[in-house]
């Protein structure tokens, strides 16, 4: 049974996972093209963050940023190394989609990298029926970024 906890940034395992996430994404993206948020950036009022747990083990995490009343952006989606390549990225995405529906979000978008490092993320979003789109919110066209979006219904 997977359980989610909202906003537990101070848990040492969550903090460690996010720190690793920030370091890896900043290293994989050219300067000016890294859009990963640090923990203070994830704590702003327009963002909701969850960690997901399998019993007592941290499975991963993800965040939802409100761009407006009906448009949200995924941020900081990360699967713990112990849970990779087992379909758990999909569990995190589905949890975030369920939360978005609960919050009456109608459109979800994400910015991800264009380099080979980000192929697994792009495959995951393709599997979840996200489609390419133009830059949204504050983003600008960038050869190092890919922008994806998906309409969701609250059925």
C-alpha positions as CSV (number, residue, x, y, z in Angstrom):
1,X,0.0,0.0,0.0
2,X,1.5,3.3,-1.1
3,X,0.9,6.3,1.2
4,X,1.6,9.9,0.5
5,X,2.6,12.7,2.9
6,X,2.2,16.3,1.9
7,X,5.0,18.8,2.5
8,X,7.5,16.8,4.6
9,X,10.6,18.4,3.3
10,X,12.4,18.1,6.6
11,X,12.3,14.3,6.6
12,X,16.0,13.3,6.2
13,X,15.3,10.8,3.4
14,X,13.1,13.3,1.5
15,X,15.7,16.0,1.9
16,X,18.4,13.6,0.6
17,X,16.4,12.5,-2.4
18,X,15.6,16.1,-3.3
19,X,19.2,17.2,-2.9
20,X,20.4,14.4,-5.2
21,X,17.7,15.4,-7.7
22,X,18.8,19.0,-7.7
23,X,22.5,18.1,-8.2
24,X,21.8,15.6,-11.0
25,X,19.4,17.9,-12.9
26,X,21.7,20.9,-12.6
27,X,24.6,18.8,-13.9
28,X,22.6,17.4,-16.8
29,X,21.3,20.9,-18.0
30,X,23.4,23.7,-19.4
31,X,23.5,26.9,-17.4
32,X,20.3,28.9,-17.9
33,X,18.4,25.8,-18.9
34,X,18.0,24.1,-15.5
35,X,14.6,24.8,-14.1
36,X,14.7,22.5,-11.1
37,X,13.6,24.1,-7.8
38,X,15.5,23.8,-4.5
39,X,13.7,23.1,-1.3
40,X,13.0,26.7,-0.5
41,X,11.6,27.1,-4.1
42,X,9.3,24.1,-3.5
43,X,8.0,25.7,-0.3
44,X,6.3,28.6,-1.9
45,X,2.5,28.9,-1.5
46,X,1.6,28.1,-5.1
47,X,3.3,24.6,-4.8
48,X,2.0,21.4,-3.2
49,X,4.6,18.7,-2.6
50,X,4.2,15.0,-1.7
51,X,6.5,12.2,-0.8
52,X,5.2,8.7,-1.5
53,X,6.1,5.7,0.7
54,X,6.0,2.0,0.3
55,X,5.6,0.9,3.9
56,X,8.5,2.7,5.6
57,X,10.6,3.1,2.4
58,X,10.6,6.3,0.4
59,X,9.4,5.5,-3.1
60,X,9.7,9.0,-4.5
61,X,8.2,12.5,-4.6
62,X,6.6,15.1,-6.8
63,X,5.1,18.5,-6.7
64,X,2.3,20.4,-8.4
65,X,2.7,24.2,-9.0
66,X,-0.4,26.2,-9.6
67,X,0.1,28.4,-12.7
68,X,-3.4,29.6,-12.5
69,X,-6.8,28.4,-11.2
70,X,-7.0,25.5,-13.7
71,X,-3.4,25.0,-15.0
72,X,-0.8,23.1,-13.0
73,X,2.8,22.3,-13.6
74,X,4.6,19.2,-12.4
75,X,7.9,19.9,-10.5
76,X,10.5,17.7,-8.9
77,X,9.2,14.3,-9.8
78,X,11.8,11.8,-8.6
79,X,11.8,8.0,-8.0
80,X,14.2,6.8,-5.3
81,X,17.0,4.7,-6.8
82,X,15.8,1.6,-4.9
83,X,12.4,1.8,-6.8
84,X,13.6,2.7,-10.3
85,X,12.6,0.6,-13.4
86,X,9.7,-1.0,-11.6
87,X,6.8,1.2,-12.8
88,X,6.9,3.6,-9.8
89,X,7.3,6.7,-11.9
90,X,3.8,6.0,-13.2
91,X,2.6,5.7,-9.5
92,X,4.0,9.1,-8.8
93,X,2.5,10.7,-11.9
94,X,-0.9,9.1,-11.2
95,X,-0.8,10.4,-7.6
96,X,-0.1,13.9,-8.9
97,X,-2.9,13.6,-11.5
98,X,-5.3,12.5,-8.8
99,X,-4.3,15.4,-6.6
100,X,-4.7,17.8,-9.5
101,X,-8.2,16.5,-10.2
102,X,-9.1,16.9,-6.5
103,X,-7.8,20.5,-6.8
104,X,-9.9,21.2,-9.9
105,X,-6.9,21.5,-12.2
106,X,-7.9,21.0,-15.9
107,X,-4.5,21.1,-17.6
108,X,-1.2,19.8,-16.5
109,X,2.1,20.8,-18.0
110,X,5.8,20.0,-17.6
111,X,9.2,21.2,-18.8
112,X,11.8,18.5,-19.1
113,X,15.2,18.3,-20.7
114,X,15.9,17.6,-24.3
115,X,19.2,15.7,-23.8
116,X,19.6,11.9,-23.6
117,X,19.7,12.1,-19.8
118,X,16.0,12.9,-19.9
119,X,14.9,10.1,-22.2
120,X,13.3,8.0,-19.3
121,X,11.3,11.1,-18.2
122,X,10.1,11.8,-21.7
123,X,9.1,8.1,-22.2
124,X,7.2,8.2,-18.9
125,X,5.3,11.4,-19.9
126,X,4.6,10.0,-23.4
127,X,3.1,6.8,-21.7
128,X,0.9,9.2,-19.7
129,X,-0.4,10.9,-22.9
130,X,1.4,14.2,-22.4
131,X,1.8,15.9,-25.8
132,X,4.4,18.5,-27.0
133,X,3.4,22.1,-26.6
134,X,4.8,25.6,-26.8
135,X,6.5,27.0,-23.8
136,X,4.1,28.0,-21.0
137,X,4.1,30.3,-18.0
138,X,7.5,31.9,-17.6
139,X,9.4,29.5,-20.0
140,X,10.9,30.6,-23.3
141,X,11.9,28.6,-26.4
142,X,15.1,26.7,-25.5
143,X,16.8,23.9,-27.4
144,X,17.6,22.3,-24.1
145,X,14.0,22.0,-23.0
146,X,10.9,20.1,-24.1
147,X,7.4,21.3,-23.0
148,X,4.5,18.9,-22.6
149,X,0.9,19.3,-21.6
150,X,-2.2,17.2,-21.0
151,X,-5.9,18.0,-20.4
152,X,-7.4,16.1,-17.5
153,X,-11.0,15.7,-16.5
154,X,-12.5,15.3,-13.1
155,X,-14.7,12.3,-14.0
